[in-house]
Amino acid sequence: MIKNYYFLVLILVCVEAAALYISSRPRFKRYFNFLPPVFWIYFIPMLLASSGIIDASSPIYQKISISVLPASLILLLLSSDIKGIMRLGRPALMMMISGSIGIMIGMPLVFSIFKHWVGPQMWSGFGALSASWIGGSANMIAVKEAIGTPDAVFMPMVIVDTVVPYVWMGILVALVGLGPLFDKWNKADRSIVEDLGVRVSGNKTEASFTRAATRAAPTMVAFKMVCMAIFAFIFGWIAQVIAGRLPEIKNMISTYAWTIIVVTLLGGLLSFTKARHFEKHGASKAGYFLLYFVLTSIGARANIAHIDQAALLILAGFLVVIFHAFIMLLVARIIRAPLFLVATASQANVGGVASAPVVAAVYEPHLASVGLLLAVFGNIVGTYLGIITAQICYAVGH
């Protein structure tokens, strides 16, 4: 069994790098359509630990989470276009918020039904999952660490977070043909779509930033990545110092939870400064690499023996999404929102940044950026709302 800290870190980095590299190759991409790289980045270290190849109880894993996660969140939030999000207008934001509220209510509601089968200890798993379905994987990991979700609880939730959003995305895409019928039944105001086209016409997409980053020389890219990492770790340390001076609230907010809350706030504030231009040099790419490195360390602490609960939890996950859809349809009826906005906001919640623009483009090809901006909004608020939802789940379970 490998116990040396340096070898363990090297193995985790190699697993992450291999998963990202293989999934980016054209000939292998189709194999990652259902089980994305993020799943394998978590699953492979878990297999290595469960088989006894690497030490599952090494303290290095916790150190990675404490030191690396805040830095990754800083880099991921730097490019948040908060002004662009506000320009989306009231209907788009109302649909996004209603979707988040559906998750916040649906998650404790479904947990109250399933806790007799999955156990009251699963409250933290439902809480972490809610952060993902409001924001994304970064929020899920942040809330997982903030509320101290046990690895045995977190592992089956990763499977739920992999299966349900992809199936839901398929359903939303399949419903595109019903758009005209839905809009007619709902007496939808199509001027909302036209207004969105005007509002987002000047927004830059994440892809343009990525292309700008990849045009630079490899050595310069590496240098800039290191500089951004140092910058992020400094602000992550500042967040830890501030959090250390804030009072802990028993069974609610620990010092590390304060760290996550403060670092999310700092990242949002930095997005209003010139630091947001770091995105042109690959800030989010560096942030995701650090985030996935944290995920490998979480996977290494898990045990494959806890996979047996996944099927029941997948059912619970679908019930949460159904409740979320019901709330969104109710609000859409009130404000006469078109199906495009309902589907895009729903996927921005449940799917996140990677898939929301895809769903938006299926319905309205020129409005993919609406999906992106709504998903970024979810990233900004997901950690806060996830922690709140987790506390509601805790109250339900106790």
Residue pairs with C-beta under 8 A, 6 or more apart in sequence:
1 52
1 53
1 54
1 55
2 8
2 11
2 53
2 54
2 55
3 55
3 58
5 58
5 60
8 54
8 55
8 58
8 60
8 300
9 60
9 64
11 45
11 48
11 54
12 45
12 64
12 293
12 296
12 297
12 300
13 293
13 296
15 41
15 44
15 45
15 48
15 296
16 41
16 289
16 292
16 293
16 296
19 37
19 40
19 41
19 44
20 37
20 41
20 289
20 292
22 28
23 29
23 32
23 36
23 37
23 40
32 40
34 166
35 162
36 162
36 354
37 292
38 137
38 162
38 292
38 295
39 158
39 159
39 162
41 292
41 295
41 296
41 299
42 158
42 295
42 296
42 298
42 299
42 302
43 158
43 299
44 296
44 299
45 54
45 296
45 297
45 299
45 300
46 155
46 299
46 300
46 302
46 303
46 304
47 304
48 54
48 300
49 55
49 56
49 299
49 300
49 301
49 302
49 303
50 56
50 302
50 303
50 304
50 305
54 300
56 300
56 301
56 302
56 303
57 301
58 300
60 297
61 297
61 298
61 300
61 301
62 297
64 293
64 294
64 297
65 145
65 294
65 297
65 298
66 145
66 256
67 233
67 236
68 290
68 293
68 294
69 141
69 142
69 145
69 236
69 260
69 290
69 291
69 294
70 232
70 235
70 236
70 237
70 239
70 240
70 259
70 260
70 263
71 229
71 232
71 233
71 235
71 236
71 290
72 138
72 232
72 287
72 288
72 290
72 291
72 293
72 294
73 138
73 142
73 236
73 260
73 263
73 264
73 267
73 287
73 291
73 383
74 231
74 232
74 235
74 236
74 263
74 266
74 267
74 270
74 287
75 228
75 229
75 232
75 278
75 283
75 284
75 286
75 287
75 290
76 138
76 267
76 283
76 284
76 287
76 288
76 291
76 379
77 264
77 267
77 268
77 270
77 271
77 379
77 380
78 267
78 270
78 271
78 275
78 276
78 278
78 279
78 283
78 284
78 287
79 206
79 209
79 271
79 276
79 278
79 279
79 283
79 284
80 267
80 268
80 271
80 276
80 376
80 379
80 380
81 203
81 204
81 271
81 373
81 376
82 268
82 271
82 272
82 380
84 200
84 203
84 373
85 93
85 373
85 374
85 376
85 377
85 380
86 93
87 199
87 200
87 203
88 196
88 199
88 200
88 370
88 373
88 374
89 192
89 195
89 196
89 199
91 189
91 192
91 335
91 337
91 341
92 192
92 196
92 341
92 345
92 370
92 374
93 377
94 331
94 335
94 337
95 328
95 331
95 332
95 335
95 337
95 341
95 342
95 344
95 345
96 345
96 348
96 349
96 374
96 377
96 378
98 327
98 328
98 330
98 331
98 345
99 324
99 327
99 328
99 345
99 346
99 348
99 349
99 350
100 134
100 349
100 378
100 381
100 385
101 327
102 323
102 324
102 325
102 326
102 327
102 328
102 349
103 130
103 133
103 134
103 320
103 324
103 349
103 350
103 389
104 130
104 134
104 385
104 388
104 389
104 392
105 323
105 327
106 319
106 320
106 321
106 323
106 324
106 327
107 126
107 127
107 129
107 130
107 133
107 320
107 389
107 392
107 393
108 126
108 389
108 392
108 393
108 395
108 396
109 323
110 126
110 316
110 319
110 320
110 323
111 122
111 123
111 126
111 316
111 393
111 396
111 397
112 396
113 316
113 319
114 122
114 312
114 313
114 316
115 122
115 123
115 396
115 397
117 312
118 309
118 312
118 313
118 316
120 397
120 398
121 150
121 153
121 397
122 153
122 313
122 397
123 390
123 393
123 394
123 396
123 397
123 398
124 144
124 147
124 148
124 149
124 150
124 153
124 154
124 390
124 393
124 394
125 149
125 153
125 154
125 156
125 157
125 313
126 157
126 316
126 389
126 390
126 393
127 143
127 147
127 149
127 386
127 387
127 389
127 390
127 391
127 393
127 394
128 140
128 141
128 143
128 144
128 147
128 149
128 154
128 157
128 386
128 390
129 140
129 157
129 160
129 161
129 317
130 143
130 385
130 386
130 389
130 390
130 393
131 139
131 140
131 142
131 143
131 144
131 382
131 383
131 385
131 386
131 387
131 389
131 390
132 139
132 140
132 161
132 352
132 382
132 386
133 161
133 165
133 320
133 321
133 324
133 349
133 350
134 349
134 378
134 381
134 382
134 385
134 386
134 389
135 352
135 378
135 379
135 380
135 381
135 382
135 383
135 385
135 386
136 352
136 353
136 375
136 378
136 379
136 382
137 161
137 291
137 295
137 352
138 287
138 291
138 379
138 382
139 378
139 379
139 382
139 383
139 386
140 157
140 161
140 386
141 291
141 294
141 295
141 298
142 260
142 264
142 383
142 386
143 149
143 260
143 383
143 386
143 387
143 390
144 154
144 298
145 256
145 260
146 254
146 256
146 257
146 259
146 260
146 261
146 383
146 387
147 254
147 257
147 387
147 390
148 254
148 256
149 157
151 298
151 301
151 302
151 303
152 302
152 303
152 306
153 306
154 298
154 302
155 302
155 303
155 304
155 306
155 307
156 306
156 307
156 309
156 310
156 313
157 313
159 307
159 310
159 313
159 314
160 310
160 313
160 314
160 316
160 317
161 317
163 314
163 317
164 314
164 317
164 318
164 321
164 350
165 350
165 351
165 352
165 355
167 318
168 321
168 346
168 347
168 350
168 351
169 347
169 350
169 351
169 355
169 358
169 359
172 343
172 346
172 347
172 359
173 358
173 359
173 362
175 182
175 339
175 343
176 343
176 362
176 363
178 339
179 338
179 339
179 340
179 363
182 188
182 338
182 339
183 190
183 338
183 339
186 332
186 333
186 336
186 337
186 338
186 339
187 336
188 332
188 336
188 337
188 338
188 339
189 335
189 336
189 337
189 338
190 338
192 337
192 338
192 341
193 338
193 340
193 341
193 364
193 367
196 341
196 367
196 370
197 364
197 366
197 367
200 367
200 369
200 370
200 373
203 369
203 373
205 357
205 368
205 369
205 372
206 279
206 284
206 353
206 372
209 279
209 280
209 282
209 284
210 282
210 285
212 280
212 281
213 221
213 280
213 281
213 282
213 285
214 221
216 224
216 281
221 281
221 282
224 281
224 282
225 281
225 282
225 285
225 286
228 278
228 281
228 282
228 283
228 286
229 286
229 290
231 275
231 278
232 286
232 287
232 290
235 263
235 266
235 267
235 270
236 263
238 266
239 259
239 262
239 263
239 266
240 259
242 258
242 262
243 255
243 256
243 258
243 259
243 261
243 262
244 255
246 255
246 258
246 262
248 254
248 255
248 258
251 394
252 391
253 261
253 387
257 387
260 383
260 387
261 383
261 384
261 387
264 380
264 383
264 384
268 380
270 276
321 350
324 346
324 349
324 350
325 346
328 342
328 345
328 346
329 342
331 337
332 339
332 341
332 342
339 363
340 360
340 363
340 364
340 367
343 359
343 360
343 363
344 356
344 359
344 360
344 363
344 367
344 370
344 371
344 374
345 374
347 355
347 356
347 358
347 359
347 360
347 371
348 356
348 371
348 374
348 375
348 377
348 378
349 378
351 359
351 375
352 375
352 378
352 379
353 372
353 375
353 376
353 379
356 371
356 372
356 374
356 375
357 368
357 369
357 371
357 372
357 375
358 368
358 371
359 371
360 367
360 368
360 369
360 370
360 371
360 372
361 367
361 368
361 371
364 370
